């Protein structure tokens, strides 16, 4: 078996001094070295360096196939890095990786936190709402931030949602000579972070947070009154018993929240309802959504078939009978267009 042509190297703020002998050897022998401008400067590769295209595109690396090539990434290339994006396009004999400690590992080591008990999130390319399901009392969270300005935005966002009493550590340039760590109370945060290479650690103190179980309160949704009521959503999901990688088809936000990487896809024709669902995902619910558009006539021309989840869905009469038994006295179900609704 021939030697791999691609070497994926994790590099820290200590530059070449922190690399293993195998990593330095690969760097010396490489014809081309890809990485961010900061990575290339830390490695001192001179004219052999090629900055990443923006947005990232693996094709530029694949164009160097069968020639000695190095890709530089921050810390562990397979944790919020380019490693997996490249490896999935290559054979196992085409690449080798030499990771360095990740920012999460360095942050936990500085704070003395058990990393297996910490939630690690990349907010450098995701909305702050991604934090919502993880914000519970005494939760410990480490976040990668996009830049220094994002830290102040995070503090304001947390304060507005009742988490102002939380403790927050700003961790700048971890692992290098410019490393700097400071502690703050979120609602009093007013410091100007000087480095764009920053992570944030949170010790959450504040409100209760939202539950991870199905059947969220109706008040947590942005809606116009047309919403499947809380008990029906909870019972339906319990009956469906969806597994990872399975379709759900009903109460998608409740289903997607049960997984850390849950996704929500929906189709709405009226612009007002599409806008409301977009507000749902951006303002309150930490979900990603996609829209299928097209006229009603064009959709009607396509063959229609029932989604897989409908074959496992309990009948409306079954749900109605369960609900009738569980409703408080004086409440019941009313039939509307073949569906059971709570009165």
C-alpha positions as CSV (number, residue, x, y, z in Angstrom):
1,X,0.0,0.0,0.0
2,X,1.4,3.4,-1.0
3,X,1.9,6.2,1.6
4,X,-1.1,8.6,2.0
5,X,-0.7,11.7,-0.2
6,X,-2.8,13.9,2.2
7,X,-1.8,14.7,5.8
8,X,-4.4,16.5,8.0
9,X,-2.6,18.3,10.9
10,X,-4.1,20.0,13.9
11,X,-2.1,23.0,14.9
12,X,-2.4,25.1,18.1
13,X,-1.4,28.6,19.0
14,X,2.1,27.3,19.9
15,X,2.8,26.7,16.3
16,X,5.6,24.4,15.2
17,X,6.7,23.9,18.8
18,X,3.5,22.0,19.6
19,X,3.6,19.6,16.5
20,X,4.8,16.0,16.7
21,X,7.8,14.9,14.7
22,X,5.5,13.1,12.2
23,X,3.6,16.4,11.6
24,X,6.8,18.4,11.1
25,X,8.1,15.8,8.7
26,X,4.9,15.9,6.6
27,X,5.1,19.7,6.6
28,X,8.6,19.7,5.3
29,X,7.9,17.2,2.5
30,X,4.6,18.8,1.3
31,X,4.4,20.5,-2.0
32,X,1.2,22.4,-1.0
33,X,-0.1,23.4,2.4
34,X,-3.7,24.5,2.8
35,X,-5.1,26.3,5.8
36,X,-6.4,29.6,7.2
37,X,-4.0,32.5,7.0
38,X,-3.4,32.2,10.8
39,X,-2.5,28.5,10.4
40,X,-0.1,29.2,7.6
41,X,1.6,31.9,9.5
42,X,2.0,29.7,12.6
43,X,3.5,26.9,10.4
44,X,5.8,29.3,8.5
45,X,5.4,27.5,5.2
46,X,6.1,30.5,3.0
47,X,5.2,30.3,-0.7
48,X,3.9,26.7,-0.4
49,X,0.9,27.9,1.6
50,X,-2.6,28.3,0.0
51,X,-5.3,30.0,2.1
52,X,-8.7,28.3,2.3
53,X,-11.3,29.5,-0.2
54,X,-14.3,31.2,1.4
55,X,-16.7,29.4,1.6
56,X,-14.7,26.2,2.2
57,X,-14.5,23.9,-0.8
58,X,-12.8,20.5,-0.6
59,X,-12.3,20.4,-4.4
60,X,-9.1,22.6,-4.1
61,X,-7.5,19.9,-1.9
62,X,-8.7,17.0,-4.1
63,X,-7.0,18.7,-7.1
64,X,-3.7,17.9,-5.5
65,X,-4.4,14.2,-5.4
66,X,-1.3,11.9,-5.5
67,X,1.1,14.8,-4.6
68,X,2.3,15.4,-1.0
69,X,-0.2,17.7,0.5
70,X,-0.9,19.0,4.0
71,X,-4.1,20.5,5.4
72,X,-3.8,22.6,8.6
73,X,-6.7,23.0,11.0
74,X,-7.2,24.3,14.5
75,X,-6.7,21.7,17.2
76,X,-8.6,18.6,16.5
77,X,-9.5,18.7,12.8
78,X,-12.4,16.2,13.3
79,X,-14.2,18.4,15.9
80,X,-15.8,21.3,14.2
81,X,-13.0,21.2,11.6
82,X,-12.3,20.3,8.0
83,X,-11.2,16.7,8.7
84,X,-14.4,14.8,8.2
85,X,-15.4,16.9,5.2
86,X,-12.2,15.7,3.5
87,X,-12.0,12.1,4.8
88,X,-15.5,11.3,3.5
89,X,-14.4,12.1,0.0
90,X,-11.2,10.0,0.1
91,X,-10.2,6.3,0.5
92,X,-8.8,5.3,3.9
93,X,-5.4,4.8,2.3
94,X,-5.2,8.3,0.9
95,X,-5.0,10.3,4.1
96,X,-3.6,10.3,7.6
97,X,-4.3,12.7,10.5
98,X,-2.2,14.1,13.4
99,X,-4.6,16.0,15.7
100,X,-3.7,18.4,18.4
101,X,-5.7,19.2,21.6
102,X,-9.0,20.8,20.7
103,X,-10.1,24.2,22.1
104,X,-12.7,22.3,24.2
105,X,-10.0,20.1,25.8
106,X,-7.8,23.1,26.5
107,X,-10.7,25.1,28.0
108,X,-11.8,22.2,30.3
109,X,-8.2,21.8,31.4
110,X,-7.8,25.4,32.3
111,X,-11.1,25.5,34.3
112,X,-10.8,22.1,35.8
113,X,-14.1,20.8,34.3
114,X,-14.9,17.2,33.5
115,X,-15.1,17.3,29.7
116,X,-17.4,14.3,29.5
117,X,-20.0,16.3,31.5
118,X,-19.6,19.5,29.5
119,X,-21.8,20.5,26.5
120,X,-19.5,21.6,23.6
121,X,-21.0,23.7,20.9
122,X,-19.7,25.5,17.8
123,X,-21.4,28.9,17.6
124,X,-18.8,30.3,15.1
125,X,-21.1,29.2,12.3
126,X,-24.5,28.7,14.0
127,X,-27.1,31.0,15.6
128,X,-27.1,31.6,19.3
129,X,-30.5,29.8,19.5
130,X,-28.6,26.6,19.2
131,X,-27.9,27.0,23.0
132,X,-31.6,26.9,24.0
133,X,-32.0,23.2,24.7
134,X,-28.8,23.1,26.7
135,X,-29.6,26.0,29.0
136,X,-30.6,24.5,32.3
137,X,-29.5,25.3,35.8
138,X,-25.9,24.5,36.6
139,X,-25.2,23.3,33.0
140,X,-21.6,23.8,31.9
141,X,-21.1,24.8,28.3
142,X,-18.1,25.6,26.2
143,X,-18.7,27.5,23.0
144,X,-16.5,28.4,20.0
145,X,-17.3,32.0,19.0
146,X,-17.0,33.6,15.6
147,X,-15.1,36.7,16.8
148,X,-14.7,39.1,19.6
149,X,-18.0,41.0,18.8
150,X,-20.0,37.8,19.1
151,X,-19.1,37.5,22.8
152,X,-20.9,40.7,23.7
153,X,-23.8,39.6,21.6
154,X,-24.0,36.3,23.5
155,X,-23.9,38.1,26.9
156,X,-26.8,40.3,25.8
157,X,-28.8,37.4,24.4
158,X,-28.4,35.4,27.6
159,X,-29.4,38.3,29.8
160,X,-32.6,39.0,27.8
161,X,-33.6,35.3,28.3
162,X,-33.1,35.3,32.1
163,X,-29.6,33.9,32.3
164,X,-27.9,37.1,33.4
165,X,-26.7,35.5,36.7
166,X,-24.6,32.9,34.8
167,X,-20.8,33.0,35.1
168,X,-18.9,33.4,31.8
169,X,-15.2,32.9,31.1
170,X,-13.6,34.3,28.0
171,X,-10.7,32.2,26.8
172,X,-8.5,33.9,24.3
173,X,-5.7,32.3,22.2
174,X,-5.6,29.1,24.3
175,X,-2.3,27.2,24.2
176,X,-0.1,30.0,22.9
177,X,2.0,32.8,24.4
178,X,-0.9,35.3,24.1
179,X,-3.3,33.1,26.1
180,X,-5.7,35.1,28.3
181,X,-8.6,34.0,30.5
182,X,-11.0,36.2,32.4
183,X,-14.2,35.6,34.4
184,X,-17.4,37.6,34.2
185,X,-21.0,37.7,35.3
186,X,-23.1,37.6,32.1
187,X,-25.4,40.6,32.9
188,X,-22.4,42.7,34.0
189,X,-20.2,41.9,31.0
190,X,-18.7,45.1,29.5
191,X,-15.2,44.1,28.7
192,X,-13.8,44.6,25.2
193,X,-12.3,41.3,24.0
194,X,-9.2,42.0,22.1
195,X,-8.7,38.7,20.3
196,X,-10.9,37.2,17.6
197,X,-9.6,33.7,18.5
198,X,-11.9,33.3,21.5
199,X,-14.0,30.6,23.2
200,X,-16.6,31.1,25.9
201,X,-17.3,28.9,28.9
202,X,-20.6,29.2,30.7
203,X,-21.9,28.0,34.1
204,X,-25.6,28.5,33.6
205,X,-27.6,30.2,36.4
206,X,-31.0,31.5,35.8
207,X,-34.4,30.2,34.8
208,X,-35.6,26.6,34.5
209,X,-34.9,26.2,30.8
210,X,-37.1,24.2,28.5
211,X,-37.7,20.4,28.9
212,X,-36.2,17.9,26.4
213,X,-39.3,15.7,26.6
214,X,-42.1,15.9,24.0
215,X,-45.2,18.0,24.6
216,X,-43.8,21.6,24.9
217,X,-46.3,24.2,26.2
218,X,-48.3,25.8,23.4
219,X,-47.1,29.2,24.7
220,X,-43.5,28.5,23.6
221,X,-44.5,28.4,20.0
222,X,-45.1,31.4,17.7
223,X,-48.5,30.5,16.2
224,X,-51.8,32.0,15.1
225,X,-54.0,29.5,17.0
226,X,-53.7,26.8,14.5
227,X,-51.4,24.5,16.4
228,X,-51.6,20.8,17.5
229,X,-52.3,21.0,21.2
230,X,-49.7,19.9,23.7
231,X,-51.4,16.6,24.9
232,X,-52.0,15.5,21.3
233,X,-48.3,16.2,20.4
234,X,-47.0,14.2,23.4
235,X,-49.3,11.2,22.9
236,X,-48.7,11.1,19.1
237,X,-44.9,11.1,19.5
238,X,-45.2,8.4,22.2
239,X,-47.3,6.2,19.9
240,X,-44.9,6.8,16.9
241,X,-41.8,6.1,19.0
242,X,-39.5,7.5,16.4
243,X,-35.9,6.3,16.3
244,X,-32.8,8.2,15.2
245,X,-32.7,8.8,11.4
246,X,-36.5,8.0,11.2
247,X,-39.1,10.3,9.9
248,X,-41.6,11.7,12.3
249,X,-44.1,13.8,10.3
250,X,-46.0,15.2,13.3
251,X,-44.9,17.8,15.7
252,X,-41.5,18.1,14.1
253,X,-40.1,20.7,16.6
254,X,-40.9,18.4,19.5
255,X,-39.2,15.5,17.7
256,X,-36.2,17.4,16.5
257,X,-35.4,18.7,20.0
258,X,-35.0,15.2,21.3
259,X,-31.7,15.0,19.4
260,X,-28.7,17.3,19.5
261,X,-28.5,17.3,15.7
262,X,-32.2,17.3,15.0
263,X,-33.4,18.9,11.8
264,X,-36.9,20.1,10.8
265,X,-38.1,20.2,7.2
266,X,-41.5,21.5,6.3
267,X,-43.6,22.7,3.3
268,X,-45.8,25.7,3.6
269,X,-47.3,27.6,0.7
270,X,-48.7,30.8,2.3
271,X,-45.9,33.3,2.7
272,X,-47.4,34.4,6.1
273,X,-47.0,30.8,7.5
274,X,-43.5,30.4,6.0
275,X,-42.5,33.7,7.7
276,X,-44.0,32.5,11.0
277,X,-42.2,29.2,10.9
278,X,-39.0,31.1,10.1
279,X,-39.6,33.2,13.2
280,X,-40.1,30.0,15.2
281,X,-36.7,28.7,14.2
282,X,-34.8,32.0,14.6
283,X,-36.4,33.3,17.8
284,X,-37.4,30.5,20.1
285,X,-36.8,27.0,18.8
286,X,-33.2,25.9,18.1
287,X,-34.0,24.1,14.8
288,X,-33.0,24.2,11.2
289,X,-35.8,24.3,8.7
290,X,-36.1,24.0,4.9
291,X,-39.0,25.0,2.7
292,X,-40.4,23.2,-0.4
293,X,-42.0,25.8,-2.7
294,X,-44.1,25.5,-5.8
295,X,-47.7,26.1,-6.9
296,X,-50.5,23.9,-5.8
297,X,-51.1,22.8,-9.4
298,X,-47.4,21.7,-9.9
299,X,-47.5,19.7,-6.7
300,X,-50.8,18.1,-7.8
301,X,-49.2,16.9,-11.0
302,X,-46.6,14.9,-9.2
303,X,-47.5,11.4,-7.9
304,X,-48.7,11.5,-4.3
305,X,-48.0,8.9,-1.7
306,X,-48.3,8.8,2.0
307,X,-45.2,9.5,4.0
308,X,-43.8,6.5,5.9
309,X,-44.7,8.0,9.3
310,X,-48.4,7.9,8.4
311,X,-48.5,4.1,8.3
312,X,-47.4,4.1,11.9
313,X,-49.6,6.9,13.0
314,X,-52.4,6.0,15.5
315,X,-55.9,6.5,14.1
316,X,-57.7,9.7,15.1
317,X,-60.3,7.7,16.9
318,X,-57.6,6.0,19.0
319,X,-56.0,9.3,19.9
320,X,-59.4,10.7,20.7
321,X,-60.3,7.9,23.1
322,X,-57.0,8.3,24.9
323,X,-57.5,12.0,25.1
324,X,-61.1,11.6,26.3
325,X,-59.7,9.7,29.3
326,X,-56.9,12.1,30.0
327,X,-58.8,15.4,29.7
328,X,-59.8,17.2,32.9
329,X,-63.5,17.3,33.7
330,X,-65.4,19.6,31.5
331,X,-63.1,19.4,28.5
332,X,-63.3,17.1,25.5
333,X,-62.5,16.7,21.9
334,X,-64.4,18.1,18.9
335,X,-64.2,16.7,15.4
336,X,-63.0,19.2,12.8
337,X,-62.3,18.1,9.2
338,X,-61.6,14.6,10.3
339,X,-59.1,15.7,13.1
340,X,-59.5,15.7,16.8
341,X,-59.1,19.1,18.4
342,X,-59.2,20.1,22.0
343,X,-62.1,22.4,23.0
